Amino acid sequence: MSATALVLRPLGLGDLLTGVPAIRAVRAAVPDHRLVLATTAALAPLAGLVDAVDEVLPARELEPLDWDRPPPELAVDLHGKGPASHVVVADLHPGRLLTFGSPGYPGPAWYPDEHEVRRWCRLVAEGLGVPADPDALDLAVPPVPSPAPAGVAVVHPGAAFPARRWPAARFAAVARHLAARGLDVRVTGGPAEVELARSVARGAGLGEDAVLAGRTTTLELAAVVAGARVVVSGDTGTAHLATAYRRPSVVLFGPVPPALWGPPPRPQHVVLWHGDGTGDGTGDPWGAELDPALARITAEEVTAALDGLLAAR
């Protein structure tokens, strides 16, 4: 039986996608190992699109893993700076353990101002002595039919917390602009965002068939984005899907600056952000109120950015 490498990343969609380059670097470091990715059950289908992963182990954040086999030869904590997440992988008694440094756990230093993708690449590069390419973010196209035709404009108004949720009326103005340009606009979102998506569609004068929110699986959403003409969203997992499929996108940042979570510097990804000018311009990404920096982005800025992307094609 081949040796096993276990990688821990049981977080959200965007978290999983920003960890893909580091996962690929782990694969390069131990090419003969069976690589097991511990992530949430909801993301397991998407994790299967990462060519470096051999197996997905359903996991929950900071909870013990359901591991019923011999200790892995290597365990890598791609969850956090520890020590709470370090314990999850250390409890498997791996032959080698790679974590950021924290009390009782030697490892590279954690820098709070480091971009999320580069942070995990650096951990693997320093810990395992292999190159880690931060631009290796691509995913395979899902093996499922897309619920939307190729070439649609994806408008994704949702976000996990109100601080990162740009006003629905402004998203509606953007969707109306895209439709006026002749694009087939689809409004995406999760099951909890159906009413939000419907309000955006109504405000844009779109029919019910434009609303995909609550009607797609994770793989189907990925398929929609993979075939999209353009994507506009806040700092959410859908923005990271646009990066993974190299689709033209406009991403709206608020409490978290793009220097920490933004897409790579490619011409097809446009970032809009207005720091508040008082220090580093960061806010609370889990806040209950719209972040002031995000509120300063106007619909006219977004439509101008989209027009530039569409003209570039």
KAKA-V226530 format. One record per residue. PHI is phi in whole degrees, -180 to 180 (none if undefined). PSI is psi as a letter, one per 20 degrees, with the letter a starting at -180 (* if undefined). D_FIRST is the distance of its C-alpha to the first C-alpha in Angstrom with 1 decimal. Layout:
# KAKA-V226530
phi & psi & d_first
PHI & PSI & D_FIRST
PHI & PSI & D_FIRST
This chain:
# KAKA-V226530
phi & psi & d_first
none & p & 0.0
-74 & q & 3.8
-67 & q & 6.6
-119 & q & 9.0
-118 & p & 12.8
-110 & p & 15.3
-118 & p & 18.7
-99 & p & 21.7
-155 & l & 24.6
-91 & m & 26.1
-127 & b & 29.6
-88 & a & 31.9
-59 & g & 31.8
-62 & h & 33.3
-62 & g & 31.1
-60 & g & 27.9
-69 & h & 29.5
-72 & i & 30.7
-89 & i & 27.2
-59 & g & 25.8
-60 & h & 26.6
-67 & h & 24.8
-62 & g & 21.7
-64 & h & 21.8
-68 & h & 22.3
-60 & g & 19.2
-57 & g & 17.3
-67 & h & 19.3
-73 & h & 18.5
-131 & m & 14.7
-64 & h & 14.3
-94 & i & 10.8
-83 & q & 9.6
-86 & o & 9.4
-94 & o & 13.0
-109 & p & 14.3
-101 & o & 18.1
-92 & o & 20.0
-143 & r & 23.3
-68 & q & 26.0
-60 & h & 25.8
-64 & h & 28.8
-96 & i & 27.2
-55 & g & 23.9
-61 & h & 25.3
-69 & h & 26.5
-61 & h & 23.3
-67 & i & 21.9
-88 & i & 24.4
-89 & o & 22.8
-66 & i & 20.9
-85 & i & 18.6
-95 & p & 17.2
-94 & h & 14.1
-154 & q & 14.8
-112 & p & 17.9
-108 & o & 18.2
-59 & p & 21.9
-145 & q & 23.6
-123 & q & 27.2
-57 & p & 28.9
61 & k & 28.7
-108 & q & 27.3
-56 & q & 24.3
-83 & q & 21.1
-85 & m & 19.8
-112 & o & 16.4
-118 & k & 15.0
-136 & r & 11.5
-58 & q & 10.7
-57 & q & 12.7
-68 & q & 11.7
-70 & h & 12.0
-138 & p & 14.9
-130 & p & 17.3
-124 & p & 20.3
-92 & o & 23.5
-103 & k & 25.2
-94 & g & 27.5
-166 & a & 30.3
-87 & i & 31.9
81 & a & 31.1
-86 & i & 31.1
-58 & g & 30.7
-77 & h & 27.7
-61 & h & 26.3
-62 & h & 26.1
-59 & g & 23.9
-83 & h & 21.0
-64 & h & 21.9
-66 & i & 21.7
-82 & i & 17.9
55 & l & 18.1
-70 & q & 16.0
-64 & h & 15.6
-133 & q & 17.9
-125 & p & 20.4
-119 & o & 22.5
-143 & r & 25.7
-71 & q & 29.4
-68 & p & 31.4
-156 & r & 33.0
-52 & p & 34.2
88 & i & 31.5
-133 & o & 29.1
-71 & q & 29.6
170 & r & 29.1
-59 & q & 31.2
-75 & q & 34.5
-94 & p & 34.9
-112 & o & 37.9
-66 & h & 39.5
-97 & j & 41.2
-91 & q & 38.2
-60 & q & 37.2
-58 & g & 34.2
-66 & g & 32.3
-68 & h & 33.0
-58 & g & 32.3
-75 & h & 28.6
-62 & g & 28.4
-66 & h & 30.0
-57 & g & 27.7
-71 & g & 24.6
-63 & g & 26.6
-73 & h & 28.0
-79 & h & 24.9
-115 & i & 22.3
69 & k & 24.9
-127 & q & 24.4
-67 & q & 27.2
-134 & o & 27.3
-90 & o & 29.7
-64 & i & 31.6
-91 & j & 32.7
-82 & m & 29.3
-103 & i & 30.1
-67 & q & 30.0
-119 & q & 28.3
-70 & q & 27.8
-68 & p & 30.7
-60 & q & 29.9
-85 & l & 29.6
-134 & q & 32.5
-67 & q & 36.2
-79 & p & 38.1
-77 & j & 40.9
-136 & q & 43.2
-69 & q & 44.3
-64 & q & 43.4
91 & j & 45.6
-75 & q & 46.4
-96 & p & 47.3
-94 & p & 45.1
-115 & o & 46.9
-119 & n & 44.7
-85 & i & 47.1
-83 & r & 44.8
-160 & q & 43.1
-65 & h & 41.6
-132 & q & 44.7
-56 & h & 48.4
-59 & h & 48.5
-106 & j & 46.4
-106 & n & 48.2
-61 & q & 50.8
-56 & p & 53.8
-61 & h & 53.5
-63 & h & 56.9
-74 & h & 55.9
-61 & h & 52.8
-63 & g & 55.2
-63 & h & 57.4
-66 & g & 54.6
-62 & h & 53.5
-63 & g & 57.2
-64 & g & 57.4
-64 & g & 54.4
-64 & h & 55.8
-65 & h & 59.2
-81 & i & 57.6
96 & j & 56.4
-84 & q & 52.8
-85 & o & 51.0
-96 & p & 50.1
-126 & p & 47.3
-104 & o & 47.0
-105 & r & 43.5
166 & r & 42.3
-86 & a & 40.3
-58 & h & 41.6
-81 & i & 43.6
-113 & j & 45.2
-63 & g & 46.9
-66 & h & 50.4
-60 & g & 50.0
-63 & g & 49.0
-64 & h & 51.9
-66 & h & 54.3
-65 & g & 53.3
-64 & g & 53.6
-62 & g & 57.0
-63 & h & 58.2
-92 & i & 57.3
75 & k & 59.0
-97 & q & 55.8
-81 & r & 55.2
-62 & h & 52.8
-68 & i & 50.5
-77 & i & 49.9
-91 & o & 48.1
-100 & i & 44.3
-57 & p & 43.7
76 & j & 42.0
-117 & j & 41.5
-126 & q & 38.2
-77 & r & 34.6
-60 & g & 32.6
-68 & h & 31.4
-69 & h & 35.0
-61 & g & 36.4
-61 & h & 34.1
-66 & h & 35.3
-62 & g & 38.9
-65 & h & 38.4
-60 & h & 36.6
-104 & j & 39.7
-73 & q & 42.3
-78 & h & 45.3
-160 & q & 45.5
-131 & p & 44.2
-131 & p & 46.2
-161 & r & 44.8
-82 & a & 44.7
-78 & n & 41.9
-135 & r & 39.4
-61 & h & 36.1
-63 & h & 38.0
-61 & h & 39.2
-72 & h & 35.7
-64 & g & 34.9
-60 & h & 37.9
-65 & g & 36.4
-62 & h & 33.0
-106 & j & 34.9
53 & l & 37.6
-92 & q & 40.3
-55 & p & 43.7
-148 & q & 44.1
-119 & p & 46.5
-117 & p & 45.0
-103 & o & 47.4
-108 & q & 46.6
-131 & e & 48.4
-66 & h & 47.4
-107 & p & 44.4
-72 & q & 45.3
-63 & i & 43.4
-62 & i & 42.7
-102 & h & 40.0
-135 & j & 38.7
-73 & r & 40.4
-69 & r & 39.1
-66 & q & 38.6
-74 & n & 41.9
-117 & q & 42.1
-65 & h & 45.4
-86 & i & 44.3
-116 & o & 43.6
-108 & p & 46.8
-109 & p & 46.8
-118 & p & 49.8
-158 & p & 50.3
-126 & n & 53.4
-58 & q & 52.8
-82 & i & 55.5
78 & j & 56.9
-113 & n & 56.8
92 & c & 54.2
-91 & i & 50.8
74 & j & 51.5
-99 & q & 48.5
-130 & b & 48.8
-99 & o & 46.9
-69 & i & 44.2
-105 & j & 44.2
-69 & q & 48.0
-93 & i & 50.1
-124 & q & 52.6
-56 & p & 52.4
-67 & p & 51.8
-58 & h & 54.9
-64 & g & 53.2
-69 & h & 51.7
-63 & h & 55.1
-77 & i & 56.7
-78 & p & 54.9
-96 & q & 57.3
-63 & h & 56.8
-65 & h & 58.8
-63 & g & 56.4
-68 & g & 53.5
-66 & h & 55.4
-65 & g & 56.4
-64 & g & 52.9
-65 & g & 51.8
-60 & h & 54.8
-64 & g & 53.7
-66 & g & 50.2
-66 & h & 51.7
-69 & h & 54.3
-65 & h & 51.7
-81 & * & 50.1
